[in-house]
Amino acid sequence: RWAFLGEGELEEIIVPETVQELEREAFAGCRSLKRLYIPASVTKIGMLLLLDSEQAVIFCERDSCAHRYAEEWGYPYELIDSTDVPKLP
């Protein structure tokens, strides 16, 4: 919960494939966040994930939890294939 609350410098976050849950307001207040990559491994997302992060676009796979979440809560999103996610160093 509130893992990155108010981190003003973050522009891109790649959630690792080992993550299964994103808790409530994890990226709230990340005003510079533009791209949030959420893998299909995430099966639970808490409310208000991107509260006050108006620029953020969720990148996710079709029919994933993130896709359903973005549609349900009205967050902008782009559908991608898992091979399109940038790799972590």
All heavy atoms as an XYZ file, in Angstrom:
717
protein
N       0.840     -1.178      0.000
C       0.000      0.000      0.000
C       0.885      1.241      0.000
O       1.827      1.343      0.756
C      -0.887     -0.047      1.232
C      -1.924      1.014      1.247
C      -2.738      0.899      2.503
N      -4.129      0.810      2.149
C      -5.095      0.878      3.023
N      -4.850      0.931      4.300
N      -6.317      0.837      2.634
N       0.565      2.178     -0.870
C       1.272      3.453     -1.003
C       2.764      3.273     -1.282
O       3.594      4.073     -0.876
C       1.081      4.336      0.230
C      -0.338      4.547      0.641
C      -1.351      4.995     -0.158
C      -0.914      4.314      1.909
N      -2.520      5.048      0.555
C      -2.277      4.640      1.839
C      -0.412      3.862      3.120
C      -3.134      4.531      2.907
C      -1.278      3.762      4.192
C      -2.613      4.083      4.078
N       3.124      2.238     -1.998
C       4.537      1.893     -2.244
C       5.322      3.041     -2.867
O       6.470      3.275     -2.496
C       4.631      0.650     -3.117
N       4.731      3.743     -3.813
C       5.435      4.815     -4.507
C       4.704      6.146     -4.332
O       4.848      7.034     -5.157
C       5.578      4.486     -5.993
C       6.448      3.291     -6.248
C       5.896      2.025     -6.356
C       7.817      3.441     -6.370
C       6.698      0.917     -6.583
C       8.623      2.346     -6.600
C       8.067      1.074     -6.705
N       3.952      6.284     -3.289
C       3.113      7.457     -3.047
C       3.900      8.754     -3.230
O       4.918      8.969     -2.578
C       2.532      7.407     -1.632
C       1.636      8.571     -1.226
C       0.382      8.579     -2.088
C       1.274      8.479      0.235
N       3.445      9.580     -4.165
C       4.005     10.902     -4.361
C       5.391     10.965     -4.973
O       6.032     12.008     -4.941
N       5.872      9.875     -5.559
C       7.193      9.891     -6.207
C       7.109     10.764     -7.450
O       6.620     10.354     -8.483
C       7.627      8.473     -6.583
C       8.013      7.624     -5.407
C       9.306      8.092     -4.747
O      10.169      8.689     -5.411
O       9.447      7.854     -3.548
N       7.613     11.968     -7.364
C       7.463     12.943     -8.427
C       8.373     12.767     -9.624
O       8.142     13.366    -10.660
N       9.402     11.969     -9.531
C      10.369     11.833    -10.618
C      10.108     10.640    -11.533
O      10.658     10.579    -12.623
C      11.785     11.712    -10.039
C      12.196     12.882     -9.170
C      12.266     14.196     -9.931
O      12.784     14.190    -11.064
O      11.792     15.205     -9.403
N       9.310      9.690    -11.107
C       9.098      8.466    -11.891
C       8.277      8.746    -13.142
O       7.198      9.320    -13.067
C       8.372      7.414    -11.049
C       9.116      6.860     -9.847
C       8.198      5.950     -9.048
C      10.346      6.113    -10.290
N       8.791      8.322    -14.292
C       8.053      8.453    -15.545
C       7.580      7.097    -16.066
O       6.612      7.030    -16.822
C       8.904      9.138    -16.606
C       9.158     10.597    -16.295
C       9.856     11.320    -17.431
O      10.021     10.739    -18.520
O      10.222     12.482    -17.214
N       8.281      6.040    -15.677
C       7.951      4.708    -16.174
C       8.178      3.692    -15.060
O       9.183      3.752    -14.359
C       8.830      4.365    -17.368
C       8.614      2.969    -17.914
C       9.483      2.699    -19.119
O      10.687      2.436    -18.936
O       8.954      2.738    -20.233
N       7.216      2.787    -14.906
C       7.352      1.699    -13.942
C       7.040      0.398    -14.663
O       6.015      0.282    -15.339
C       6.406      1.865    -12.742
C       6.782      3.124    -11.945
C       6.448      0.635    -11.839
C       5.836      3.472    -10.829
N       7.932     -0.554    -14.523
C       7.731     -1.894    -15.073
C       7.541     -2.824    -13.888
O       8.479     -3.076    -13.128
C       8.938     -2.342    -15.915
C       9.211     -1.336    -17.027
C       8.699     -3.744    -16.479
C      10.544     -1.537    -17.712
N       6.347     -3.304    -13.705
C       6.066     -4.220    -12.601
C       6.647     -5.584    -12.977
O       6.328     -6.123    -14.040
C       4.547     -4.314    -12.329
C       4.252     -5.325    -11.240
C       3.989     -2.930    -11.964
N       7.494     -6.159    -12.126
C       8.100     -7.459    -12.443
C       7.045     -8.571    -12.530
O       5.998     -8.512    -11.871
C       9.048     -7.723    -11.265
C       9.245     -6.407    -10.611
C       8.009     -5.609    -10.871
N       7.339     -9.577    -13.327
C       6.418    -10.703    -13.503
C       6.261    -11.543    -12.238
O       5.365    -12.374    -12.163
C       6.863    -11.571    -14.675
C       6.696    -10.851    -15.995
C       7.059    -11.721    -17.179
O       7.176    -12.953    -17.030
O       7.206    -11.155    -18.271
N       7.092    -11.321    -11.243
C       6.972    -12.048     -9.972
C       5.891    -11.453     -9.078
O       5.500    -12.068     -8.096
C       8.313    -12.033     -9.218
O       8.731    -10.672     -9.057
C       9.375    -12.814     -9.977
N       5.395    -10.272     -9.424
C       4.364     -9.601     -8.619
C       2.990    -10.152     -8.981
O       2.658    -10.292    -10.156
C       4.411     -8.078     -8.845
C       3.260     -7.371     -8.150
C       5.750     -7.520     -8.369
N       2.193    -10.450     -7.954
C       0.847    -10.975     -8.165
C      -0.242    -10.002     -7.739
O      -1.387    -10.137     -8.145
C       0.681    -12.289     -7.418
C       1.595    -13.374     -7.929
C       1.451    -14.654     -7.131
O       0.918    -14.672     -6.030
N       1.934    -15.741     -7.697
N       0.118     -9.020     -6.904
C      -0.883     -8.096     -6.387
C      -0.306     -6.684     -6.277
O       0.835     -6.504     -5.865
C      -1.334     -8.563     -5.002
C      -2.368     -7.699     -4.357
C      -2.839     -8.219     -3.016
O      -2.561     -9.382     -2.680
O      -3.488     -7.452     -2.300
N      -1.108     -5.712     -6.678
C      -0.767     -4.305     -6.487
C      -1.780     -3.749     -5.497
O      -2.985     -3.753     -5.769
C      -0.830     -3.539     -7.805
C       0.198     -3.947     -8.856
C      -0.081     -3.239    -10.174
C       1.600     -3.631     -8.368
N      -1.305     -3.295     -4.369
C      -2.214     -2.845     -3.326
C      -2.743     -1.442     -3.596
O      -2.224     -0.707     -4.425
C      -1.514     -2.911     -1.973
C      -1.258     -4.346     -1.555
C      -1.004     -4.484     -0.080
O      -1.435     -3.617      0.696
O      -0.375     -5.481      0.287
N      -3.740     -1.106     -2.857
C      -4.446      0.170     -2.940
C      -3.475      1.351     -2.983
O      -2.539      1.431     -2.214
C      -5.351      0.263     -1.717
C      -6.061      1.535     -1.571
C      -6.781      1.578     -0.232
N      -7.474      2.817     -0.156
C      -8.794      2.952     -0.256
N      -9.547      1.897     -0.383
N      -9.345      4.132     -0.208
N      -3.727      2.262     -3.925
C      -2.999      3.517     -4.062
C      -1.485      3.347     -4.207
O      -0.713      4.229     -3.837
C      -3.314      4.441     -2.882
C      -4.790      4.777     -2.790
C      -5.149      5.602     -1.569
O      -4.406      6.543     -1.247
O      -6.166      5.298     -0.945
N      -1.048      2.229     -4.772
C       0.391      1.948     -4.894
C       1.146      3.056     -5.632
O       2.284      3.355     -5.301
C       0.610      0.614     -5.594
N       0.520      3.670     -6.621
C       1.192      4.695     -7.415
C       0.472      6.039     -7.328
O       0.611      6.887     -8.199
C       1.303      4.237     -8.875
C       1.941      2.889     -9.005
C       1.188      1.777     -9.358
C       3.280      2.713     -8.745
C       1.768      0.524     -9.463
C       3.874      1.468     -8.845
C       3.118      0.370     -9.205
N      -0.278      6.244     -6.265
C      -1.023      7.489     -6.077
C      -0.068      8.668     -5.971
O       0.984      8.582     -5.340
C      -1.884      7.398     -4.817
N      -0.436      9.752     -6.615
C       0.348     10.978     -6.531
C       1.627     10.975     -7.342
O       2.438     11.889     -7.209
N       1.818      9.992     -8.186
C       3.009      9.955     -9.054
C       2.706     10.809    -10.287
O       2.403     10.304    -11.363
C       3.340      8.517     -9.447
S       3.868      7.487     -8.077
N       2.798     12.096    -10.122
C       2.342     13.047    -11.142
C       3.153     13.027    -12.430
O       2.665     13.442    -13.477
C       2.297     14.439    -10.558
C       1.299     14.541     -9.425
C       1.184     15.955     -8.897
N       0.384     16.012     -7.691
C      -0.936     16.087     -7.684
N      -1.586     16.094     -8.813
N      -1.595     16.141     -6.546
N       4.375     12.543    -12.400
C       5.200     12.469    -13.615
C       5.076     11.131    -14.330
O       5.607     10.962    -15.423
C       6.677     12.707    -13.268
O       6.855     14.002    -12.762
N       4.385     10.178    -13.715
C       4.279      8.832    -14.279
C       3.519      8.867    -15.600
O       2.404      9.382    -15.675
C       3.576      7.896    -13.291
C       3.504      6.435    -13.691
C       4.904      5.833    -13.828
C       2.694      5.652    -12.667
N       4.151      8.308    -16.638
C       3.537      8.279    -17.970
C       3.208      6.864    -18.415
O       2.236      6.643    -19.126
C       4.468      8.935    -18.988
C       4.657     10.404    -18.727
C       5.590     11.012    -19.748
C       5.733     12.488    -19.411
N       7.046     12.997    -19.619
N       4.046      5.897    -18.022
C       3.867      4.519    -18.483
C       3.971      3.552    -17.310
O       4.965      3.551    -16.597
C       4.939      4.174    -19.525
C       4.829      4.992    -20.794
C       6.029      4.809    -21.708
N       7.300      5.180    -21.078
C       7.762      6.421    -20.944
N       7.068      7.435    -21.397
N       8.920      6.652    -20.371
N       2.928      2.739    -17.152
C       2.909      1.716    -16.111
C       2.660      0.367    -16.777
O       1.579      0.136    -17.328
C       1.820      2.009    -15.085
C       1.581      0.959    -14.009
C       2.840      0.721    -13.171
C       0.418      1.359    -13.113
N       3.690     -0.470    -16.798
C       3.579     -1.802    -17.404
C       3.170     -2.795    -16.328
O       3.888     -2.981    -15.342
C       4.919     -2.218    -18.016
C       5.330     -1.375    -19.198
C       6.056     -0.206    -19.026
C       4.974     -1.752    -20.491
C       6.424      0.575    -20.111
C       5.344     -0.974    -21.581
C       6.069      0.187    -21.383
O       6.437      0.952    -22.472
N       2.014     -3.434    -16.519
C       1.506     -4.407    -15.551
C       1.399     -5.759    -16.254
O       0.593     -5.916    -17.177
C       0.136     -3.993    -14.987
C       0.229     -2.604    -14.341
C      -0.349     -5.024    -13.979
C      -1.094     -2.079    -13.817
N       2.169     -6.753    -15.811
C       2.141     -8.063    -16.464
C       0.873     -8.855    -16.102
O       0.176     -8.543    -15.124
C       3.391     -8.756    -15.918
C       3.558     -8.161    -14.555
C       3.122     -6.726    -14.696
N       0.619     -9.879    -16.866
C      -0.542    -10.734    -16.624
C      -0.425    -11.512    -15.316
O      -1.419    -12.030    -14.817
C      -0.737    -11.688    -17.795
N       0.763    -11.565    -14.733
C       0.951    -12.249    -13.454
C       0.200    -11.548    -12.329
O      -0.133    -12.166    -11.306
C       2.434    -12.338    -13.096
O       2.983    -11.031    -12.912
N      -0.110    -10.258    -12.499
C      -0.860     -9.506    -11.485
C      -2.324     -9.902    -11.595
O      -2.965     -9.686    -12.624
C      -0.681     -7.985    -11.667
C      -1.585     -7.212    -10.715
C       0.771     -7.596    -11.451
N      -2.845    -10.488    -10.535
C      -4.224    -10.981    -10.543
C      -5.140    -10.211     -9.596
O      -6.333    -10.485     -9.527
C      -4.271    -12.475    -10.186
O      -3.675    -12.661     -8.902
C      -3.536    -13.309    -11.229
N      -4.581     -9.247     -8.870
C      -5.389     -8.435     -7.964
C      -4.811     -7.024     -7.916
O      -3.613     -6.842     -7.739
C      -5.407     -9.038     -6.561
C      -6.311     -8.303     -5.609
C      -6.368     -8.977     -4.256
C      -7.284     -8.192     -3.332
N      -7.260     -8.734     -1.973
N      -5.697     -6.032     -8.095
C      -5.287     -4.632     -8.055
C      -6.221     -3.887     -7.119
O      -7.447     -3.942     -7.265
C      -5.322     -3.996     -9.460
C      -4.377     -4.742    -10.408
C      -4.948     -2.518     -9.388
C      -4.431     -4.268    -11.846
N      -5.633     -3.176     -6.159
C      -6.417     -2.416     -5.191
C      -6.993     -1.141     -5.779
O      -6.564     -0.661     -6.829
N      -7.938     -0.574     -5.063
C      -8.612      0.642     -5.507
C      -7.645      1.818     -5.600
O      -6.626      1.862     -4.928
C      -9.724      0.993     -4.519
C     -10.875      0.025     -4.529
S     -12.115      0.406     -3.287
C     -12.443      2.112     -3.575
N      -7.995      2.769     -6.444
C      -7.289      4.037     -6.573
C      -5.806      3.871     -6.873
O      -4.968      4.625     -6.396
C      -7.485      4.878     -5.303
C      -8.940      5.102     -4.886
C      -9.003      5.759     -3.530
C      -9.701      5.901     -5.919
N      -5.476      2.895     -7.678
C      -4.091      2.570     -7.997
C      -3.306      3.794     -8.448
O      -2.179      4.008     -8.033
C      -4.039      1.500     -9.088
C      -2.655      1.040     -9.519
C      -2.021      0.195     -8.415
C      -2.737      0.254    -10.803
N      -3.909      4.620     -9.298
C      -3.216      5.762     -9.892
C      -3.845      7.100     -9.490
O      -3.824      8.055    -10.256
C      -3.222      5.637    -11.415
C      -2.364      4.514    -11.975
C      -2.726      4.221    -13.419
C      -0.897      4.861    -11.845
N      -4.365      7.193     -8.292
C      -4.994      8.418     -7.816
C      -4.047      9.606     -7.992
O      -2.888      9.546     -7.584
C      -5.365      8.264     -6.336
C      -6.026      9.465     -5.678
C      -7.419      9.672     -6.268
C      -6.107      9.271     -4.180
N      -4.526     10.671     -8.634
C      -3.746     11.889     -8.884
C      -2.517     11.665     -9.765
O      -1.544     12.405     -9.681
C      -3.321     12.557     -7.574
C      -4.502     13.071     -6.782
O      -5.506     13.457     -7.403
O      -4.421     13.090     -5.539
N      -2.562     10.654    -10.594
C      -1.483     10.396    -11.561
C      -2.096     10.522    -12.954
O      -2.229      9.548    -13.682
C      -0.883      9.005    -11.332
O      -0.376      8.889    -10.035
N      -2.474     11.729    -13.311
C      -3.302     11.989    -14.487
C      -2.686     11.620    -15.827
O      -3.383     11.347    -16.781
C      -3.711     13.472    -14.529
C      -4.633     13.888    -13.414
C      -3.879     14.324    -12.156
O      -2.655     14.554    -12.240
O      -4.509     14.418    -11.101
N      -1.358     11.624    -15.936
C      -0.710     11.347    -17.221
C      -0.536      9.854    -17.489
O      -0.232      9.467    -18.609
C       0.688     11.965    -17.252
C       0.751     13.447    -17.105
C       2.190     13.905    -17.206
O       2.788     13.801    -18.272
N       2.745     14.384    -16.123
N      -0.677      9.037    -16.481
C      -0.306      7.623    -16.566
C      -1.196      6.835    -17.528
O      -2.413      6.982    -17.541
C      -0.344      6.985    -15.191
N      -0.529      6.000    -18.320
C      -1.199      5.044    -19.201
C      -0.767      3.656    -18.754
O       0.422      3.400    -18.548
C      -0.804      5.267    -20.681
C      -1.401      4.188    -21.573
C      -1.224      6.655    -21.143
N      -1.741      2.768    -18.590
C      -1.452      1.384    -18.215
C      -1.210      0.574    -19.483
O      -2.032      0.592    -20.405
C      -2.626      0.777    -17.420
C      -2.797      1.521    -16.088
C      -2.416     -0.717    -17.191
C      -4.039      1.101    -15.305
N      -0.082     -0.117    -19.524
C       0.226     -1.035    -20.622
C      -0.005     -2.437    -20.100
O       0.577     -2.827    -19.077
C       1.677     -0.851    -21.087
C       1.897      0.460    -21.789
C       2.092      1.625    -21.077
C       1.878      0.517    -23.175
C       2.280      2.841    -21.718
C       2.070      1.734    -23.831
C       2.271      2.895    -23.100
N      -0.872     -3.190    -20.789
C      -1.262     -4.504    -20.265
C      -1.694     -5.426    -21.406
O      -1.914     -4.982    -22.527
C      -2.401     -4.336    -19.267
S      -3.842     -3.454    -19.932
N      -1.826     -6.692    -21.051
C      -2.265     -7.684    -22.027
C      -3.788     -7.785    -22.040
O      -4.445     -7.566    -21.021
C      -1.658     -9.044    -21.686
C      -0.148     -9.060    -21.830
C       0.448    -10.389    -21.423
O       0.018    -11.423    -21.965
O       1.343    -10.376    -20.552
N      -4.319     -8.125    -23.209
C      -5.768     -8.296    -23.364
C      -6.301     -9.326    -22.363
O      -5.683    -10.359    -22.137
C      -6.090     -8.754    -24.788
C      -7.579     -8.925    -25.044
C      -7.868     -9.335    -26.462
N      -7.335     -8.408    -27.451
C      -7.893     -7.231    -27.775
N      -8.987     -6.835    -27.173
N      -7.335     -6.470    -28.705
N      -7.428     -8.998    -21.762
C      -8.139     -9.868    -20.818
C      -7.388    -10.121    -19.517
O      -7.764    -10.996    -18.745
C      -8.538    -11.199    -21.466
C      -9.492    -10.998    -22.629
O     -10.348    -10.089    -22.540
O      -9.376    -11.724    -23.626
N      -6.338     -9.373    -19.264
C      -5.618     -9.506    -17.997
C      -6.381     -8.741    -16.908
O      -7.294     -7.951    -17.188
C      -4.201     -8.944    -18.123
O      -4.255     -7.540    -18.352
N      -5.982     -8.942    -15.681
C      -6.562     -8.208    -14.562
C      -6.379     -6.704    -14.780
O      -7.303     -5.918    -14.543
C      -5.910     -8.661    -13.259
S      -6.478     -7.775    -11.804
N      -5.210     -6.288    -15.237
C      -4.933     -4.868    -15.470
C      -5.836     -4.295    -16.561
O      -6.306     -3.158    -16.455
C      -3.463     -4.671    -15.837
N      -6.090     -5.073    -17.593
C      -6.985     -4.636    -18.673
C      -8.394     -4.408    -18.130
O      -9.002     -3.354    -18.352
C      -6.981     -5.700    -19.779
C      -7.863     -5.377    -20.935
N      -8.366     -6.354    -21.757
C      -8.344     -4.202    -21.422
C      -9.120     -5.797    -22.692
N      -9.112     -4.496    -22.500
N      -8.899     -5.373    -17.393
C     -10.242     -5.249    -16.810
C     -10.306     -4.078    -15.825
O     -11.279     -3.327    -15.794
C     -10.659     -6.555    -16.142
C     -10.883     -7.696    -17.146
C     -11.449     -8.942    -16.499
N     -10.598     -9.492    -15.459
C      -9.582    -10.321    -15.665
N      -9.281    -10.687    -16.902
N      -8.868    -10.788    -14.661
N      -9.257     -3.912    -15.027
C      -9.195     -2.831    -14.049
C      -9.229     -1.468    -14.748
O      -9.984     -0.574    -14.357
C      -7.912     -2.966    -13.219
C      -7.784     -1.945    -12.117
C      -8.318     -2.179    -10.856
C      -7.123     -0.741    -12.336
C      -8.205     -1.242     -9.848
C      -7.005      0.194    -11.329
C      -7.543     -0.057    -10.089
O      -7.426      0.883     -9.096
N      -8.401     -1.301    -15.778
C      -8.348     -0.033    -16.505
C      -9.702      0.304    -17.115
O     -10.157      1.457    -17.039
C      -7.268     -0.092    -17.584
N     -10.355     -0.675    -17.690
C     -11.675     -0.430    -18.279
C     -12.712     -0.089    -17.215
O     -13.502      0.831    -17.374
C     -12.127     -1.637    -19.097
C     -11.398     -1.740    -20.417
C     -12.062     -2.693    -21.375
O     -12.731     -3.649    -20.935
O     -11.897     -2.469    -22.598
N     -12.709     -0.834    -16.126
C     -13.697     -0.618    -15.070
C     -13.559      0.757    -14.415
O     -14.552      1.422    -14.136
C     -13.561     -1.694    -13.995
C     -14.555     -1.539    -12.860
C     -14.441     -2.617    -11.805
O     -13.768     -3.639    -12.033
O     -15.030     -2.434    -10.728
N     -12.340      1.213    -14.193
C     -12.103      2.466    -13.477
C     -11.814      3.644    -14.401
O     -11.591      4.757    -13.933
C     -10.973      2.286    -12.467
C     -11.388      1.362    -11.364
C     -11.113      0.027    -11.261
C     -12.197      1.689    -10.240
N     -11.700     -0.491    -10.131
C     -12.367      0.511     -9.488
C     -12.787      2.862     -9.784
C     -13.111      0.468     -8.305
C     -13.525      2.822     -8.598
C     -13.683      1.638     -7.883
N     -11.796      3.413    -15.708
C     -11.644      4.503    -16.662
C     -10.230      5.031    -16.822
O     -10.030      6.162    -17.252
N      -9.241      4.209    -16.505
C      -7.850      4.617    -16.716
C      -7.476      4.401    -18.176
O      -7.871      3.405    -18.784
C      -6.900      3.794    -15.841
C      -6.965      4.123    -14.378
C      -7.418      3.185    -13.462
C      -6.568      5.363    -13.904
C      -7.473      3.472    -12.108
C      -6.620      5.655    -12.545
C      -7.075      4.713    -11.654
O      -7.125      5.005    -10.317
N      -6.686      5.311    -18.753
C      -6.229      5.075    -20.126
C      -5.295      3.870    -20.163
O      -4.519      3.658    -19.221
C      -5.494      6.365    -20.495
C      -5.216      7.065    -19.221
C      -6.185      6.559    -18.203
N      -5.400      3.081    -21.233
C      -4.554      1.895    -21.342
C      -4.236      1.602    -22.794
O      -4.916      2.083    -23.699
C      -5.220      0.687    -20.688
C      -6.458      0.194    -21.402
C      -6.379     -0.785    -22.390
C      -7.715      0.704    -21.097
C      -7.507     -1.236    -23.046
C      -8.848      0.262    -21.733
C      -8.738     -0.711    -22.706
O      -9.858     -1.150    -23.360
N      -3.176      0.824    -22.984
C      -2.817      0.307    -24.301
C      -2.585     -1.180    -24.152
O      -1.876     -1.612    -23.230
C      -1.553      0.984    -24.837
C      -1.789      2.400    -25.275
C      -0.600      2.982    -26.015
O       0.121      2.222    -26.706
O      -0.405      4.196    -25.906
N      -3.160     -1.940    -25.058
C      -2.957     -3.383    -25.039
C      -1.644     -3.727    -25.717
O      -1.334     -3.194    -26.786
C      -4.121     -4.089    -25.740
C      -5.478     -3.927    -25.063
C      -6.559     -4.593    -25.897
C      -5.464     -4.492    -23.654
N      -0.882     -4.587    -25.078
C       0.395     -5.005    -25.621
C       0.532     -6.518    -25.469
O      -0.208     -7.146    -24.728
C       1.584     -4.314    -24.894
C       1.565     -4.645    -23.398
C       1.546     -2.816    -25.115
C       2.815     -4.199    -22.668
N       1.470     -7.053    -26.170
C       1.850     -8.463    -26.028
C       2.931     -8.530    -24.964
O       3.684     -7.569    -24.783
C       2.371     -8.969    -27.377
C       2.638    -10.449    -27.347
O       1.734    -11.227    -27.631
O       3.793    -10.815    -27.018
N       3.035     -9.630    -24.275
C       4.038     -9.746    -23.213
C       5.454     -9.513    -23.719
O       6.318     -9.080    -22.978
C       3.947    -11.111    -22.525
O       4.219    -12.143    -23.438
N       5.696     -9.753    -25.001
C       7.040     -9.543    -25.562
C       7.330     -8.054    -25.779
O       8.467     -7.688    -26.017
C       7.200    -10.283    -26.895
O       6.211     -9.814    -27.817
C       7.069    -11.784    -26.703
N       6.295     -7.192    -25.676
C       6.481     -5.759    -25.867
C       6.899     -5.031    -24.586
O       7.232     -3.860    -24.628
C       5.175     -5.111    -26.368
C       4.801     -5.589    -27.749
O       5.705     -5.933    -28.527
O       3.587     -5.611    -28.039
N       6.877     -5.722    -23.465
C       7.226     -5.091    -22.187
C       8.747     -4.941    -22.109
O       9.479     -5.907    -22.349
C       6.725     -5.939    -20.998
C       7.172     -5.333    -19.684
C       5.216     -6.072    -21.039
N       9.212     -3.748    -21.796
C      10.670     -3.569    -21.650
C      11.211     -4.495    -20.575
O      10.553     -4.749    -19.563
C      10.813     -2.113    -21.215
C       9.535     -1.466    -21.623
C       8.483     -2.532    -21.565
N      12.394     -5.015    -20.784
C      13.006     -5.926    -19.815
C      13.734     -5.149    -18.739
O      14.356     -4.124    -19.003
C      13.991     -6.878    -20.528
C      13.337     -7.728    -21.596
C      12.257     -8.602    -21.019
C      11.590     -9.415    -22.111
N      10.277     -9.870    -21.784
N      13.625     -5.639    -17.524
C      14.356     -5.041    -16.414
C      15.829     -5.366    -16.539
O      16.188     -6.462    -16.947
C      13.819     -5.562    -15.087
C      12.375     -5.173    -14.757
C      11.891     -5.970    -13.565
C      12.275     -3.695    -14.491
N      16.704     -4.419    -16.178
C      18.152     -4.694    -16.267
C      18.577     -5.763    -15.282
O      17.984     -6.021    -14.306
C      18.789     -3.355    -15.929
C      17.716     -2.443    -15.466
C      16.413     -3.097    -15.719
